[in-house]
């Protein structure tokens, strides 16, 4: 028997520079997944001393459980792409609010675009 758990994903950036993704599971577990470009940049901003590029622990601190998250994230995005456009049409939101939301969806990175 398989169970599914919903997740919420927040893209994290510092001064428009991608840092990674904060993933919140329905059960209360939170995971920070660092972007490859952030982990590999020796000039990245220091979030904690253990994540500083010269720290011997930096690799383990910034390590990524991305394969485990990718399955849930892709499933959630597929459901959003399937459901949200119709839900938006049926929503009591004002036309201007709907237009702003569609505009926001178009500005997302391609892998996160909804409609």
C-alpha positions in Angstrom: 0.0 0.0 0.0 1.3 3.4 -0.9 0.4 6.6 0.8 0.8 10.1 -0.6 1.6 13.2 1.3 1.2 16.7 -0.1 4.1 19.1 -0.1 4.6 22.8 -0.4 7.6 24.3 -2.1 9.1 27.7 -1.7 11.9 28.9 -4.0 14.5 30.7 -1.9 16.8 33.4 -3.3 19.0 36.2 -2.0 19.1 39.4 -4.0 17.6 37.5 -7.0 20.3 34.9 -6.7 18.9 31.3 -6.4 19.7 29.6 -3.2 17.4 26.6 -3.3 14.0 25.3 -2.3 12.3 24.9 1.0 10.1 21.9 0.9 7.3 21.5 3.6 5.6 18.2 3.9 2.0 17.9 5.1 3.3 15.8 8.1 5.4 18.8 9.4 8.8 17.8 8.0 10.7 20.6 6.3 13.7 20.1 4.0 16.0 22.7 2.5 17.4 21.7 -0.9 20.2 23.9 -2.1 20.5 24.8 -5.8 23.5 23.3 -7.6 24.7 26.8 -8.7 24.7 27.9 -5.0 26.5 24.9 -3.7 29.2 25.1 -6.3 29.9 28.8 -5.9 32.9 29.5 -3.7 31.8 33.2 -3.5 28.2 32.3 -2.3 26.8 34.2 0.7 27.4 32.5 4.0 24.2 31.3 5.6 25.9 29.6 8.6 29.6 28.9 9.5 29.1 25.2 8.7 27.9 26.1 5.2 30.9 28.5 4.4 32.8 27.2 1.4 36.0 26.7 3.5 34.2 24.6 6.1 34.9 20.9 6.0 31.2 20.2 6.7 29.9 22.4 3.9 29.4 19.5 1.5 27.4 17.5 4.0 25.5 20.5 5.2 24.5 21.6 1.6 24.1 18.0 0.4 20.8 17.5 -1.5 18.1 14.8 -1.1 16.8 16.1 -4.4 15.9 12.7 -5.9 13.5 12.0 -3.0 11.9 15.4 -3.4 11.7 15.5 -7.2 9.0 12.7 -7.4 6.7 14.5 -5.0 7.4 17.9 -6.6 6.7 16.7 -10.1 3.5 15.1 -9.0 2.3 18.2 -7.3 3.2 20.4 -10.3 1.3 18.0 -12.6 -1.8 18.2 -10.5 -1.5 22.0 -10.3 -1.1 22.3 -14.1 -4.2 20.1 -14.5 -6.4 21.7 -11.9 -5.5 25.3 -11.3 -6.5 26.9 -14.6 -10.1 25.5 -14.3 -10.2 26.4 -10.6 -9.1 29.9 -11.4 -11.9 30.3 -14.0 -14.5 29.1 -11.5 -13.0 31.3 -8.7 -14.9 34.3 -7.4 -11.7 36.4 -7.8 -11.9 39.6 -9.7 -10.9 39.5 -13.3 -7.9 41.8 -12.6 -6.8 39.4 -9.8 -7.1 36.4 -12.2 -5.0 38.3 -14.8 -2.3 39.0 -12.2 -2.1 35.4 -11.2 -1.9 34.2 -14.8 0.9 36.8 -15.4 2.7 35.5 -12.3 2.4 31.9 -13.6 4.0 33.0 -17.0 6.9 34.6 -15.2 7.9 31.4 -13.3 10.8 29.3 -14.4 9.7 26.9 -17.2 9.7 23.9 -15.0 7.3 25.6 -12.6 4.9 27.3 -15.0 1.3 26.4 -14.6 -0.6 27.7 -17.6 
